[in-house]
Amino acid sequence: MKFNSRAFYWANCNFNLIEIYDDRGDAMQVYINIASPFQLETMKLRYFDYELDVNKRKGHPTEILDEEEFIQAIDKYKYSDTFIRQCREALTSAIEFAERWEWRNHFGDLKEGI
């Protein structure tokens, strides 16, 4: 299946979002990564992904993904209690954000190869 996507990054937010459209340009899904705010480094966006994700398919309930990976990362990277709490707060915000997401249809005049 072919699809198009559009990504949103915020410099003051602990998540980023990918909006996914089918090949006709109709909105299908938003996928939110719990992550550090982005930094711009020599024409590249840089952020750290913290494993937790939120997935919202149009017409379906919101899902939390990769919680097991986050728990493993806590041990592997020795996350502090404060950092874990910040990630959980970002997860709550991301779920609320996904629930309020305004679905846009027809991504625009996308052409093959863009």
N, C-alpha and C positions, 0 to 999 in steps of 0.2 A: 504494500500500500504506500503510495506517495503521500507526503504531507508537507506542509509549510509550517514554520514556527517563527515566533517573535519573542525575544527575551527582554526582560526588564531588570535593571540593576539599580540599586539605590546606595548612595554613599553613606547614608545614616540608618541603614536597616539591616537586621541580621537575617535576611533571606533575599533570594532572587527568584524570579518567576519566568517560566517558559510557557507561552500560549501556543497551542497546537491546533492547526486547521487541517481539514481533509483536502483532497486534491481539487475540490470545487471551491474552496475558500471558506467553508463553513466551520465555525468554532467547534472543537471537539473536547478540549481538555486544557486545564492549567496544571502545571507541575511546579511545585515550590521547593527549592532547596534551602534548608536551614544552613546559613553560612555567614562568614564575616562580611561586613560591608566591603564593597569593592574598592580597590585602589588602582589608579591609572599609572602604569609603569611603561614608559617608552612605547606608546601606542598599543598597549595590551591592558586588558582588565585583569586584575588579579584578585582572587578571593580564596578563602579556605572553606571547604565544604565540611560540615560537621555531621554528615551521615544521615541525619533525620530528614525526611521528605514528606510532603503533603501532595496528594494527587486528587484532583477533582475533575471527573468526567461529566460532561454536560448531561443533566438529567439523572445523575447518580449521587449517592452520598459521598462525602469527603472521606478519604482514607489517609491514615498515617502509615508511612512506609519506612522500612529499614531501621526500626527501633532496636532490633537485635544487633545490628552493626554499630549503632550508637553506643549501646552497652559495652560492646567489645572495645570500642575506641576509648571509652572512659578508662578502662584498665590499661590499654596499650599506651595511651598518651598521658595518663595520670591527670585527667581533668579535675580541676578543683570543684568543690561544692558550689562555689559562686558561679563558675563557668557553666556547670551542669544546669543550675537554676536559670541562667541567662538563655541557654539553649531551649529549655522547656518553655520559658516565657515567649521566646521567638516562635516556637512551635504553636503555642496557643494563638499568637497574633496571626500566624500564617493560616491557621485553620479558619479563623474569623475572616481574614482577607479573602480566602478561597470561597467561603460561603457568600460573601457579598460581591463576588466578581461579576462584572457586567459583561455578558457574552456578546461579542461582536461577530457578526457574520460577514462574509465576503472580505477577506484579508486585504483586498485591493486588487490592483491590476498586476498581479504576479505573472511573470512570464517564465517559461521553462528556462532553467539555468540560472535564475537569479537567486 
